[in-house]
């Protein structure tokens, strides 16, 4: 019996670290583009850009767009999203947004808004994994954690 307790604690800690690592990956995959798109929609300046190149493999193509910012300088950025269903051709004008403080943070309106739901989904799953990891790594407990959802009489 004495030997089972340390092994159980180690497996719970390993599970906790695994959940935290999974949460970190999902926050990077879903959280960064979600926050970036929210910032662009809230504070971004709208401008028309021109597709100067299309990068990617046969199926997934990612547009590279050039635009002129309010400061008069030209900037080029590669879209964060590649898409196999929406194709852009070189020379095509696209509606986009960029942040005035950092014009390198930019995105094509259509691609950013199409991916809102997948970014929200990744972020929410990451939050659940984060909560599970933090609960399993929480301090020393004599009793197991139980959640009681029964209604109590007042």
C-alpha positions in Angstrom: 0.0 0.0 0.0 2.8 2.4 0.8 4.3 2.0 -2.7 1.1 2.7 -4.5 0.7 6.2 -3.2 3.9 7.7 -4.6 3.2 6.1 -8.0 -0.3 7.5 -8.0 1.0 11.0 -7.2 3.6 10.8 -9.9 1.0 9.7 -12.5 -1.3 12.5 -11.5 1.5 15.0 -11.8 2.4 13.6 -15.2 -1.2 13.9 -16.2 -1.2 17.5 -14.9 1.9 18.5 -16.9 0.5 16.8 -20.0 -2.8 18.8 -19.6 -0.8 22.0 -19.1 1.3 21.3 -22.2 -1.8 20.6 -24.2 -3.4 23.8 -23.0 -0.3 25.8 -24.0 -0.3 24.3 -27.5 -4.0 25.0 -28.0 -3.6 28.6 -26.6 -0.9 29.2 -29.2 -2.8 27.6 -32.0 -6.2 29.2 -31.2 -5.6 32.0 -28.8 -3.0 34.1 -30.7 -5.0 34.4 -34.0 -8.3 35.0 -32.0 -6.8 37.9 -30.0 -5.1 39.2 -33.2 -8.4 39.1 -35.1 -10.3 40.8 -32.3 -7.7 43.5 -32.1 -7.9 44.0 -35.9 -11.7 44.2 -35.9 -11.7 46.6 -32.9 -8.8 48.9 -33.6 -7.6 48.0 -37.1 -7.6 50.4 -40.0 -9.3 49.1 -43.2 -7.4 49.3 -46.4 -7.3 47.7 -49.8 -4.3 45.5 -50.4 -3.0 43.7 -53.5 -2.0 40.0 -53.6 1.6 40.0 -54.8 2.3 36.2 -54.4 0.5 33.0 -53.5 2.6 30.6 -51.4 1.9 27.1 -50.3 1.5 23.6 -51.6 -0.9 22.2 -54.2 -4.0 22.2 -52.0 -3.5 25.0 -49.4 -2.6 28.4 -50.7 -1.7 31.3 -48.5 -1.8 34.9 -50.0 1.0 37.3 -49.6 -0.4 40.9 -49.6 1.1 44.3 -50.1 -0.6 47.5 -48.9 0.1 51.1 -48.2 -0.4 52.2 -44.6 -1.6 55.5 -43.3 2.1 56.6 -42.8 2.7 56.3 -46.6 5.0 53.2 -46.3 4.3 50.0 -48.2 4.1 46.8 -46.1 4.0 43.2 -47.2 2.6 40.4 -45.0 1.8 36.7 -45.4 -1.7 35.8 -44.2 -1.8 33.6 -41.1 -4.5 31.4 -42.8 -4.1 29.2 -45.8 -7.2 27.9 -47.4 -7.8 25.3 -50.1 -11.4 26.5 -50.9 -10.7 30.3 -51.3 -8.1 31.0 -54.0 -6.5 34.4 -54.5 -4.7 35.3 -57.7 -1.7 37.6 -58.1 -2.8 41.2 -58.7 -6.2 40.7 -57.0 -7.4 43.5 -54.7 -8.5 42.4 -51.2 -10.1 44.2 -48.3 -8.0 43.9 -45.2 -7.2 45.5 -41.8 -4.0 46.3 -40.1 -2.9 47.8 -36.8 -1.6 51.4 -37.0 0.9 50.8 -34.2 2.4 47.7 -35.9 1.4 47.4 -39.6 2.9 44.0 -39.8 -0.1 42.7 -37.8 -2.6 42.5 -40.6 -5.1 40.1 -42.1 -7.5 39.7 -45.0 -11.0 40.4 -43.6 -12.6 37.3 -45.2 -10.0 34.8 -44.0 -9.8 36.2 -40.5 -13.5 36.1 -39.9 -14.0 32.7 -41.4 -11.6 31.2 -38.8 -13.2 32.9 -35.8 -15.1 29.7 -34.7 -12.1 27.4 -35.0 -10.0 29.8 -33.0 -12.7 30.1 -30.3 -13.0 26.3 -30.2 -9.2 25.8 -29.7 -9.1 28.4 -27.0 -12.0 26.9 -25.1 -10.5 23.4 -25.2 -7.2 24.9 -24.1 -9.0 26.5 -21.1 -10.5 23.2 -20.1 -7.2 21.5 -20.3 -5.6 24.3 -18.3 -8.2 23.9 -15.5 -7.7 20.1 -15.5 -3.9 20.5 -15.3 -4.1 23.1 -12.5 -6.5 20.9 -10.5 -4.4 17.8 -10.8 -1.2 19.8 -9.9 -3.0 21.6 -7.0 -1.6 21.5 -3.5 -1.5 18.6 -1.1 -4.9 17.0 -0.5 -5.9 14.2 1.8 -9.2 13.7 0.1 -9.9 13.4 -3.6 -11.5 16.3 -5.4 -15.2 15.7 -5.8 -17.7 18.0 -7.4 -21.2 17.8 -6.0 -23.9 19.2 -8.2 -26.9 18.1 -6.2 -29.3 20.7 -5.1 -29.4 21.3 -1.4 -32.6 22.3 0.4 -32.5 25.8 1.8 
